């Protein structure tokens, strides 16, 4: 039973850090670093670097920057686009590091799965933000940003202290993501199609009489 609990804890942490990295990488690093340095959790050897004060300070500074950028319609989409090249690779590294010193093949497998999950959670966040930004008022954008931050902090807490519950919730999230992503993609295509028509793209000139 103890071995099963250890496996579940490892899976929960691996999935948790990857999922959180795709939504708000800096919040994820900050939460893990602070919990580790205050001895509330014992991080795997490869993640103990997150407890370094320099890493915590950098993550805290970047979290503040993201907190502000995430509340500004349009800016948040640009920020998310840039972080496609940051959150997903970080999700791979965090997931691989979460399995600890094990068979290298297992670490690679964890990195592959973690990268996929980070990419999925990032796509859900960034895609939903594009659609939310079509609203002229900023309040839905602010609300979405706050909910995302709470979800990352609460999700990591659940992954660390209630791993069985987190795994169940993660399965629900993955199923929801599979259902939602095609709808988000169709919505995003409509938004960019509208913008293109607004600026005259996609129109064909009428033939001369």
Order of alpha helices (4+ residues) and beta strands (2+ residues): alpha-alpha-alpha-alpha-alpha-alpha
